[in-house]
Amino acid sequence: MGNGRAARTRVLALNSSPRKEKGATDLVLRRFLEGAERAGVEVELVYLADRRIEDCRGCFHCWFVTPGKCRIRDDVEELLDMMREADVVVYATPLYTCSMNGIMKRFLDRMLPTVEPYQELDRDGVCRHPRRGERKPIMVLISVAGFPGLRNFDPLVLTMERLAEVGGLELAAKILFPASPALMSNPCPAERQLEAVERAGKELVEGGISTSTLEEMHEPYVEPEVYIEDMNRLFRDLCGRVEG
Ligand SMILES: Cc1cc2nc3c(=O)[nH]c(=O)nc-3n(C[C@H](O)[C@H](O)[C@H](O)COP(=O)(O)O)c2cc1C
C-alpha cells in the first residue's frame, strides 16, 4: 500500500452477468465497491444486460466519417461518456465458455471510437492505437466461474491483459472467484477472501492494492474433489427432478 499514486475519486463498475444482482459476479463486485465507497469515492454500477448494446458493424465510421463517434444510436455512447469521467473502470463478467460473456465482449468491441486509427509501437514494441482524450482510467477485472481452480480464468486474464497493453492502461487487479455456487452457500466458505476483496476496493482508490490483499483473496476456499462430488450430487438431484 501507499505507492505514492494519486487517490482515485470515481469508480465505474460494469457488470455483464444477465443474472445481475442475483449472480455471483455481483456478490464479489459489491464487496469491492463497498470497500471503495468506504474510502469516500463516488461509485456507479451499471448492469450491461439492462442496456441496449448492439453488435459493432465493423464499418469504421467512428474512425473515418465521424471520428470518435459510433453511427449506432443505442446506449453505448452514454456508457463511453461515463468511462471518460472515471478514474477506475471495473469490468465484472461471469466466465462463459472459458472467457468473458457475450454481453461484455459486445460492449468491448464497441469501444473502438475511444481510439484513433493510427498504429504506433511503444518502447517495448507493443503495437497500439493512440487513445482519444487524456484520461487513462485504471482497469480492474472481476470474474467468477463454476469450475474450481484459478486456471479456468487464464484465457480471460490473457485477453484483459492484452486489452490493457493495447490501450496503454494499467490492469491493477484481477479478482477471480472459481467454484461460484460455493460463494452463494451459507455460511460462505470464502468470507475471508471476500473481506480481502473489500479491502482491495479501499486500497485501490487510496493508491494501490497491497500484495498481501491480492494473495489473500486468491487463497483456495474449496477442495476440488469434495466440491465436484457435492456439485455432482446436486446436479443428479436436479436432473432427476427435471426428468421425473
Ligand atoms: C453459457 C455458460 C457458459 C459457462 N462457461 C463456463 C466455463 O467455461 N467455465 C466455468 O468454470 N464456468 C462456466 N460457466 C459457469 C458460470 O461462470 C457460473 O455459473 C457463474 O456463477 C455465472 O455468473 P453469475 O452467477 O454472476 O451469472 C458457464 C455458465 C454459462 C451459463
The ligand as an SDF file (V2000), in Angstrom:
LIG
                    3D

 31 33  0  0  0  0  0  0  0  0999 V2000
  -23.2140  -20.3030  -21.0950 C   0  0  0  0  0  0  0  0  0  0  0  0
  -22.3750  -20.5680  -19.8740 C   0  0  0  0  0  0  0  0  0  0  0  0
  -21.0440  -20.9110  -20.0460 C   0  0  0  0  0  0  0  0  0  0  0  0
  -20.2360  -21.1480  -18.9260 C   0  0  0  0  0  0  0  0  0  0  0  0
  -18.9280  -21.4950  -19.1220 N   0  0  0  0  0  0  0  0  0  0  0  0
  -18.1340  -21.7450  -18.0410 C   0  0  0  0  0  0  0  0  0  0  0  0
  -16.7590  -22.1060  -18.2320 C   0  0  0  0  0  0  0  0  0  0  0  0
  -16.2420  -22.1740  -19.3430 O   0  0  0  0  0  0  0  0  0  0  0  0
  -16.0130  -22.3810  -17.1220 N   0  0  0  0  0  0  0  0  0  0  0  0
  -16.5370  -22.3000  -15.8510 C   0  0  0  0  0  0  0  0  0  0  0  0
  -15.8090  -22.5380  -14.8980 O   0  0  0  0  0  0  0  0  0  0  0  0
  -17.8410  -21.9150  -15.6540 N   0  0  0  0  0  0  0  0  0  0  0  0
  -18.6420  -21.6420  -16.7110 C   0  0  0  0  0  0  0  0  0  0  0  0
  -19.9570  -21.2570  -16.5210 N   0  0  0  0  0  0  0  0  0  0  0  0
  -20.4750  -21.0850  -15.1430 C   0  0  0  0  0  0  0  0  0  0  0  0
  -20.5490  -19.6130  -14.7320 C   0  0  0  0  0  0  0  0  0  0  0  0
  -19.2850  -18.9950  -14.7840 O   0  0  0  0  0  0  0  0  0  0  0  0
  -21.1130  -19.5150  -13.3230 C   0  0  0  0  0  0  0  0  0  0  0  0
  -22.4180  -20.0710  -13.3050 O   0  0  0  0  0  0  0  0  0  0  0  0
  -21.1530  -18.1090  -12.7720 C   0  0  0  0  0  0  0  0  0  0  0  0
  -21.5860  -18.1380  -11.4330 O   0  0  0  0  0  0  0  0  0  0  0  0
  -22.0730  -17.1860  -13.5670 C   0  0  0  0  0  0  0  0  0  0  0  0
  -22.0150  -15.8800  -13.0100 O   0  0  0  0  0  0  0  0  0  0  0  0
  -23.3180  -15.1690  -12.4000 P   0  0  0  0  0  0  0  0  0  0  0  0
  -23.7370  -16.0370  -11.2580 O   0  0  0  0  0  0  0  0  0  0  0  0
  -22.8790  -13.8250  -11.9870 O   0  0  0  0  0  0  0  0  0  0  0  0
  -24.3160  -15.1070  -13.5140 O   0  0  0  0  0  0  0  0  0  0  0  0
  -20.7800  -21.0190  -17.6120 C   0  0  0  0  0  0  0  0  0  0  0  0
  -22.1370  -20.6450  -17.4670 C   0  0  0  0  0  0  0  0  0  0  0  0
  -22.9230  -20.4260  -18.5800 C   0  0  0  0  0  0  0  0  0  0  0  0
  -24.3610  -20.0160  -18.3900 C   0  0  0  0  0  0  0  0  0  0  0  0
  1  2  1  0
  2  3  1  0
  2 30  2  0
  3  4  2  0
  4  5  1  0
  4 28  1  0
  5  6  2  0
  6  7  1  0
  6 13  1  0
  7  8  2  0
  7  9  1  0
  9 10  1  0
 10 11  2  0
 10 12  1  0
 12 13  2  0
 13 14  1  0
 14 15  1  0
 14 28  1  0
 15 16  1  0
 16 17  1  0
 16 18  1  0
 18 19  1  0
 18 20  1  0
 20 21  1  0
 20 22  1  0
 22 23  1  0
 23 24  1  0
 24 25  2  0
 24 26  1  0
 24 27  1  0
 28 29  2  0
 29 30  1  0
 30 31  1  0
M  END
$$$$
